[in-house]
Amino acid sequence: MKRMILALLAGFLLVHPVFAQKKTFTINEAAGLNPKLYPTGLQQLNWLPETTAFVYKINDAFVSGRPGSENRDTLIRLSEVTDAMKAAGYKEVTALPYFNWITFNDGWFRHENTYFTYNLTTKAINRLCELPEQADFVDINPQTGYLAYCVDNNLFIGNAENHIQLTSDPEFVVNGQSVHRNEFGISKGTFWSPDGNKLAYYRMDESMVTQYPIVDMGQRVAALKNIRYPMAGMTSHQVSVVVYDLEQKTSVTLQTGLPADQYLTSLSWSPDSESIFLAILNREQNHLKMNRYDVTGGSLMTTLFEEKDEQYVEPLNPLYFIPGKPDQFIWNSQRDGFNHLYLYQTDGRLIRQLTSGPWVVTDFEGFDISGKFAFFMSTEESPLERHAYRLELNTGKRTKLTRQKGTHRIDMNDSGDYFLDHFSSLEVSREIRCVGTKNKVSDLLHQSPDPLLDYLTGEISLFQIAAADGTPLYCRLIKPTGFDAGKKYPVLVYVYGGPHAQLVNNTWMGGASFYLQYMAQQGFVVFTLDNRGSANRGEVFEQVIHRRLGDVETDDQMAGINYLKKLDFVDTARIGVDGWSYGGFMSLMLKLRHPEVFRVAVAGGPVTDWKYYEVMYGERYMDTPEENPEGYSKASIMNQIEHLEGKVLVIHGDNDPVVVMQHSMDLLQKSIELGKQIDFFVYPGHEHNIRGRHRAHLIDKISTYFKDHLK
């Protein structure tokens, strides 16, 4: 009888969902290839322009809602779009396309190579423009119906009636695309004027830049593809800004002056469309001029202000003009040691500094319709969190708008009365609310269930330790699943450590990837620390690495190791380190400088010698090899390979255009010369990271390597 009861109980535990055994990740899931593991949201959630109505997609319809109400109105059905397409003589759509709202009554969408507008009232379709199949970098101008686009490296504009080719340059001149290798906040190459009648665009001449060979081995006879890759200290490209006038059909080049290898960024149109503001940064990146140019003749009108810094100035944002005050704008600057907001006149007079304190403004979110208030995100509450604030421009008074501890991302409506709040924390995978800025409205629109509820996950803790100089350093530790305090576990240190990155934050999973939770499922303690040099902590914290990459970062990571060594459940004889790109550089640096600590290292796409890295990033942090030979020598992995002990796996994509394959090839050559053994694996056809279905192979490769040599 007792055996029967036990058997029945065991069967109940196996089938009942409350007591069912939890799962571990498959290798595909560890690689992030199962969409069901991600928090759910509201598809295509946006504000309708000029209203307080929000809109999102449910199944085959768009619905709208308003703050303070649970009612939803159907705006568009798939059948209505399909009928409108058929009525206009176009191929019908089989699913609702992505809508971009122009007004509260009109939106545009793309179907195959054609762009259309749709009117909510008439339910009619109009064709904006049909683009050639090779068209890329499309930038739509809703006022005129023109689209700017590129075919190869030349720029075109087109509408329903005709297409105009604006440039006919040889292949080494790039028009209408991002320049300066996407540094300085640059992510696009075309900029429509506010009135829609002019188009400013970047023109980048790379004829003087060294060609670098990338070999495509995916065909019977390997093919050579040369890219223009300016390495630190070598000749860089030359960029200009051209303005095309649609009415006059003329082009003007802004007279930005010499030297020609300076950097042009923060491009901003004046509200009246008559001038352009442009930040001119010298190649040394320590002196910025904010200039204003006349777009009729291209001449320099005035220099509004200058910024200098002994290490570097890094402009990342455009100018934000105050509604109703076209002669005033907000500028982001780190001049006082932290990124803050400054209110300027267009004649260059500083009206006042708007924000200040030992924290950074991370995002500017816009204005209210009156121009009385501005909205921004910051780290004032904690470097691990992001909160929204309303700022009164006349007084500087700021009001915190978000309450829950964690990370908020907001989207303001046009009037500034409401925002959509996308929130997550260690406890919450995702919540979406509609929140009022002037009232107590806080409507929960969506709450994602925990997508990992049925999976074993390691306990995550976020905490801080002190660097050698007392600077707080934030850490994340994931305990192995099924943790037993009486056991000792191997450790995986996952590192990035470079600028413009923050790995530890109060978000769902603490910022960790599925791969890191997978390693916890495999019995590893998983540890990550954001060292000095990483993002969102202010100028002193970030610039301490200048001219000596790898030094302070390594010291801070070792402070983390010293913390781990004090934990009873850590096996100090079984510590490994893993990182990619800058993290690959750091993984090798830690392994070679501290072989007594790190038994195993994996380095993906690693920078092994900064003289092989590109001009903009490399010279900002290291100056040129001629100016800083000692710093380059000390940061070179090649000069430290003699200290190699234990196991190292280096991984590279053979078509990597960011950290070129030469980094790994030179490392291998040096290891051969010194009789050192390095394991090496290449992903054919992949660039700087391994994406798509092959990522599962990568995660399997890395995790197996650690299990083989640390378990």
N, C-alpha and C positions, 0 to 999 in steps of 0.2 A: 504493500500500500504506500509506504514511504517513497519507494522508487517511482511509483506511478505519479505521485504528487510532484516530485522533483522534475520528472520528465514533462509533465503538463506545464509547470512553472517555467521551465527552460524554453518550451515552445512559445509560451505567451510572451516572454521577454524578447524572443527573436522576431515575432511578427507585430507586436504592438508598437506603434510609432514612438510613443513616449520613451520606451525602453530599448528601441532598436539600436543595434551597434552603429556608431558613427563611422563615416567613411574617411579615407585619406585621399589626397589628390592623385589622380592619374598624372602621367608625365605631361599630357596635353593640357590638363588643368593647371599644373604648375607653371606652364608656359603662358597662361592667360588665354587659352584658346577655347574655353567654354564660356559663352556669353551669359549663361545662367548664373555664373558666379559673381557677376557684377551687380551692384545695387540698381534697382529699377528707378525710372524717372517719368517725366511727362514729355512725350515726343514733341519736338518743335515748339516748345513753350516760349512765347514771346509776348511783348506788349503790342497792342494795336496802336499805331502812331496817333498822337493828338487825343488820346482817350485814356480812361482808367480801366479799360477792358483788356484782359489777357486772353490769349488764344493758345490752344494746343490740339494735338491730333489724337483722336481715339478711333482705332480701327480704320474705317474708311470715311472719316469725317473730321473736320475741324470744328471745335466747339469753343465758345467764349464764355467768360465769367467776369464778375466784377467784385471788388473788395466788399466784404461784409455780407455776401450772398452765396448760397449754395446752388442757386439756379444756374443752369448751363443752356445756352442757345446754340443751335447748330448753324454754323456760318457757311460751310461748304461741304458738299458730299462728293465722293468720287464720281458718282454717276453724273453729277452736274458738270464736272470738269470734262468727263468723257464725252458727254453730249455736246458741250461747247466746242471741243476739239473737232468732233465729227462735223458739226454744223459749219465750222470755218474751213473744212476741207483738209484737216491735218490728221495724222496718225493718232489714234486714241491712246491715252495713258492707261496702264493696268494697275497702277497704285498711285496714291496721292503723292505728288512731288513735294520737294522742300520749297515752302513759300517764303519769300522775302517781302515784307510789307512796306509799301511805299507811302500810303496814306491809310486812314481807317477804312477805306473802301476799295483800295487797289493793292494787289501784290504781284510780284513777278516770280516766274519759275523757269527752270530749264528742262527741256525734254529732248533727249539725244543731243543734237548740235544746235538746237533752236531755242531762243529765249522768247517767252510769252508774258503778257500781262493778263490778269483776270480781274474783272470788276464784280464786286459782291452784289451790287444793285441790279445791273443788267444781266449778270451771269454770262457775259460775253468775253471771248478770247481775242486778243490782238497780238500779232506777231511783232516782236521788237526787232529781232535780227537772227539770221541764220549764219552760223560761223563755219569756216572750213574745218575739216576733220582734225587738222594739225593745230588748231588754235589752242592757246594756253594763256595763263595769267590774265583771265578775263576780269574787267572792271567796268561795272555798269553805271551809266549816268541816267538816273530816273527822270531828271528834268527834261532832257532832250531826246531820250530814247537811244542815244549812241552807246556803243560798247567799245572800250579799248581792249585790244588783245594782241598777243604776240604769235607769230609763226616763226619758229626757230628764234633768231635773235633780233628780228625786226618787228616794228610796232605798226599796228593798223587801228583804225576806228571804223565802225560800221553801224548801219541802222537797217530798217526794213527796205530802204530804197537802194542804198549803195554802200560801197566800202572804199576807204581811202588809205593808201599806204603812206605812212608818215616818214618812214626811214627805209633806206636801201643800202645798208652798210655791209661790209664784208663780215665774215663769221667771227672775227676777233673783236668786234664791237657789239656790245649787248645793249639793247634798248628796252625800256619799259619793264625791267625786272629788278628784283632786289640787288643791291650792290654791297660792296665791302663785306662780302661773305656773311651777310645777315647779322653783322655786329651792329652796335649802337641802336638797337631797337628797330632796325630796318627789316620789314617783312614784305614789302611790295615795291613796285617801281613806277606806278602811275597814280596821279592825284588830280581828280576833277576839282575845278574851282566851285565855290558855293553856288554861283549862278548857273553852273553847268556849261558855260560857253568857252572855257579854256581847259586844256589838259597839260599839266606839268608832268614830266617824266625824267627818269634817270637815263643817262647815256654813259656807258662804261667802256672805255677803250683799253683792251687787254693786249694790244699788239706788242707792248714792251715787256710783258710778263713771260717768264720761262714756261715752256710747255712741259707738262709732266705726263709720262706715259701710263695709261691704264689699259691692261690687256684683257680683252674679252675672250675667254677660252671656251665659251659655250657654243662654238661652231667648229666645223671640221678643221679649218685653218684659222688659228687664233687671229683676231683682228685687233689692231691698235686704235685706241681712242685717246687722243691727247686732251688734257684739261689744262687750263691756265691756273697755276698754283704758285702764288708769290710767297716764298719762304721768308722767315724773319731775317731782316738785314738785306734782302734782295730787292730788286726793282718791283714796285707795286703798280697796280693799274691806275688809270686817271679817269675821274668821274666828273661829269658836268650835269647841269639841270637845264632842260629845254622846255619851253612853253609854246604849245600850239594853240592858236586862236581859231576856233571853228568858224566864226563869222568872216574874219579877214583871210582865212586860209594861209596864215603866215606862221613861221616859227622863229623864236628868239631864244638865244642861249644866255643864261644869267652869267654876268661877268664876275665870277667868283675868285679870279686872280690866281697867283702862284704862291707856293709851289703846286704843281699839278697833282701831286700824290697826296694831297690833304684829303680829309674825310668830310663829306657833306651829309648832314642828317637833320632830324627834327623838322623836316619840311612841313610848313604850315601856310595855308592861304589866309590872307586877310579877309575879314567878313565881306568886304566890298568887292572882292575878286580882282583888285587892282595891283596887289603886291604879294610877294612871297617872303616869308621869314625862313631863314636857313642857318643852322648852326654849322660853323666852319671850325673843324678841329684839326690841329696840326698833326703831322705823322707821329711825332713824339707823344701825342695824346695828353699833353699837360697844359694846353692853352686853347680855350674855346672862345670864339667870337660869335655873338648872335647878330646876324646881319639882316637887313631888310632890302629887298630888290624890287625895282619897278619892272613889271612884266611887259610893258609896252616896248621898252628898249633894252631891258636886261641890266640896266646900270645899278650900282650900289647906291641906295638912298641914305642909309645910316647904319652905324654899328650901335646897337642898343646897349649892350654890356659885354663884358669879358669875364671869363672864369679861368683861374690858374690853380694848379695843384702840383706839389713837388713830385707825387707819384703819377697820378693820372686823373683826368676828367672823363667821365663816361656818360654822355647824354643818351637817354633812352626813350624820351617822350616828346611829342609835339607840343605846341602852344595850345592852351585851352582858353578861348575867348569868352568873355562874360556876356550872356544874353542881354541885349539892349544897351550894351556899352562896348561898341566895336573898337574903342581905343584902350581897352584893358584886357589883360590875359593873365593866366596862371602858368608858372614855370616850375618844374621839378628840379631841385638841386640838392647836392650833398655837401654844399660849401661849408655848413656848420658842423659837419661830421656825421650827419644822418640825413637821409633823403626826406626833404620837406617841401612845402608849397610856398611860393612867393608870388605876390601880386604886383604886376608891372603895368606901367603906361606904355603905349606903343612908341613913345619917344625915348624909351629906355630908362625912365625914372622909376626907381623902386618905390612903390607905395608902402608896402609893409611885408614882413615875413608873416605868413598866415598860421603855420604850425611850427612847433619846436618841441624838443625833448629827446631823451635817449631812446628813441624808437624810430621806426621808418614808416613813411607812407608807401604802401606797396602798389596801390592802384588808385587812379583818379576815376570817379564814376559819373561825373557830370554835374549839372546845375539844376535848380528848379527853374520854372518858366520865367520868374521875375528877375532872376539873376541875383537874388538876395542871398541864396544859400548854395554851397557846393557840397559834394558828397565824395567821400574817399574811404579806402580800406587802410588799416594800419596794424602794426604789431604792438601798439601801446599796451594792450592787456598782457601780452606775452609773446615772445618770438615764436612760440609753438602754435599760436592762434591767429585768426584774422577776424577783425570786427569792422563793422560799418559805422561811419560817423557823419553827422551833418555839421557843416561849418558855416557860421554867419560871417560873411565877408567883411562887413563894416566893423565888427567888434572882435572877431577872432574866436568867439565863443563856439565850442564844439559840444555836440550832444551824441552820446553813444546810442546807436539805433538797434544793435543786436545784443541779445542777452545770454543765450546759451553758450557755455564754455565749449570751444572747439573752433572749427574753421567755417567761415561764412563766405559765400561768393554771391554778389548781388547784381541785379539788373534793374535800373531805374526806369520808371515810365517818363514820358516827355515832360509832364508837369512837375515832376519831383515830389509828388504827393504820396507815391507808393513805390515799393520795390519788391521784386521776387527774390526770396532768400533761399539759396541752396546751401544746406547745412550738413556737416558730418562731424563726427567725433569718434573717439575710441568706442563709445557705447552705441552710436547711431550711424547706420550705414548711409542713409540719406533721408533728409526731410526737406520738403519744399513748402514755403509759406509765402503768402501775400501779406506784406507788412506796411502799415501807414507810417509816414514820417511826421505827421502832424496830429495823429489820433492814435487810439489804442488797438486798431485793427491788426490782427495777427491770425490770419486764416490758414489752417493747415490744408494745403492742396494735395499733398502726396506724402506718404510715409512708406519707404521701402522696407519690406521684410528683410531679415538678416539672411543674405544668400548663402552664408556658410553655416546655417543652423544645423544641418545634417552632417557637418564635417568636424573632424577633430582639429582643433586649432590650439596653438601654444599661447599661454598667457603673455600678454604684452604689457610692459611697463615703460613709462617715459619718466626720465629723471635727469638731473644735472650733476656733473662733477666739476672740479676746478682744474684749469690748466696750470702749468708751472707758475705763471704770473698771477694766478687767482681768477682769471677770466672764466665765467661760467660756460660750460660746454654741455650741450643737450645730447642725450643718449636715448636709444631704444634697445630694449632687451626682450627677446622672445624665448621663453622657456620651452624645452622639449615637451611634446604632447605626452600625457601620462607621467608627468614630472614626479620624480621621487627624490626628496631632499637628501636621502641617504646615499644616493649614487653620485658618481662623477661623470660629467659629460664632455664630449669634444665641443670646441667652439668654432663657429664660422663668423669671422669679422667681415661684414659687407661694407665697402668703402667707396665713396666718390671723392669728396674732400676739396673739389675745385670751386672756382667762382660760379655764380649764377645757379647754384643748386642748394636745396635744403631737403635732406632726406628724412629728418625727424620732425614730425608735427602732430598736432592733436586732430587727426582725421581718422576715418575708418581704417583699421589695421595699422594706425600710427604712421602711415606713409609707406609701410612695407608692401612688397609684391607677393603674389601667390608663391613664387619661387622660394622666398624666405620662409613662409609658413610651411612649405613642403619640406625644407631642410629641418625645421622644428619637428615635423612628423617623422623624419628620418633619425631623430635622436640627437640633434645638435642644439646647443645654445647659440642663438643668432644675435649678434651685437652690431649696432651701428652708432657712430658718433659723428656729429657735424663739427669739424675742427675749425679753427680760425682760418680765414680765407674763403669760407662758404658764405652763402647769401643771407641778407635781411638782418644783419646785426650792426650795421654802421661802418663808417670809413676805417677806423682804427682796426677793427676786427677783420675787415676784408682786405685791407692794403698791407697788412703785416707780412704777407708773402711776397711783396714786390721785390724783384731781382733775385729771389732765392727760393724758387718753387721747390717744394718737397721738404724743406727744413722744419718750419713751424708745424706744418700739417702732420709730419711724422711724430714730432714731439707730443702733439695733442692726442694723436691716436695711441701713443704709448701710455699716456695718462689713463686712457680707457683700458688698456691692458693691465695696468697696475690695479685698477678697480676690479677687474675680473679675477685677478689672482687672489683677491681677498674673499672671494665667494667659495664656500665649501663645496659646492656642487660642480665647480669648474675643474676640469683636468688640464692643468697648465702645460702638460707635455703634449697635448693634442689641440693645437690652435692653428687654424688656417685663415687665409685672407683672400677675398675675391673682389674684383672691381672691373669696370669697363671704361675705356677712354681715359679721362683724367684719373678715374678710379683704377684703371689698369696700370697707369704710371705709379699711383700710390701703392697698389698691391705689390709691385716689384720693388719699390723703394723700401717698404716695410720689411719685405722678405730679405732683401740684401743688406740692409742696415741692422737688422735684428734677426739673424738666422737662428739665434739661440731661442727665440720665442716662436717664430712662425715656421711650422714644420712643412706646410704646404701653401702654395700660392697659385691662384689662377688670375691671369691678366688678359682681358679682352680688348682688342683694338688699342693697345697701350702706346702712349707717347714715350719713347725711349730716349730721344734726344731733341730738345726744344728747337734746335737749329733747323730741324726738318718741318717744324710746324708753321702755320700761316702767319702773315705779317700782322694783321690787326690784333688778334688775340695774343700772339706770342710777344710782340713788342710792347703791348700794354703792360704785361706782367713781368717781362724779363728785359726790356729794352732790346737792342740788337746784340748779336754775338760779338761784334767788334767793341761795343760799349760796355759789355758785361761778360768778358770771357770767363772770369772766375765763377760767376753764377751759373753760366751754361755748363761749365765743366763739372761743377758739383752736382747739378741736377741731372746729368747724363747717366742713364742706367748702364750704358756701356762701360763707364769708368768704375762701376761697382760690381760688375758681374763676377769678378774674381772672388767675391765673398759668398758666392752661391753654395749653399748646402741644402740637401733635401730635395723636395719635388716642386717643380714649377711647370705649369701648363700655360702656354701663350696661344691665344686664338685670334685670328684675323680674317676679315672678309677680303678676298683678293681684289675687289673693285672699290675699296675704300677710298673716297675722294677727300676725306676729312683728316684722318690720321693715316697717311699713305703707307702702303705695305713696306716701304723702305725702313720704317722704324723697326719692324720685326725682323726683316732680313739682316739688318746690321747687328741686331742683338744676337741672332743665330750665328752670324759670322764671328762675332767676338767670342761667343761661348765655345765655338769650335777651336779657335786659336788658343784659348786658355784651357781646353780640355774639360769644359763644363757641360753637363747634360741638361738639356731643356726639352720638354715635350712640346710639340707644336702641332696645331690643327688649323687647317684652312677651310673656309666656307666659300666654295666657288660661286662667283656671280653676285655675292652679297657685298653691300657697301659697309657703312660704319657700324651698323648693328645687324643682328640676324633676326629678321622679322618673318611673319607669316608662318606657315606650317613647319618650316625648318627650325623655328625657335624651340620646338619640343625636343628636337635632336640636340640643340645647344644646351638646354637645361639638363637633359639626360647626360650629356658629356661632362658638364661641370659637376653635377651632383655625384655621379659615379666616381669621378676623380677624387673628390673629398671622402667619399665612403671607402674607397679602396685604400687611401693613404692616411686617414685619420681615425677610422672606426676600429 
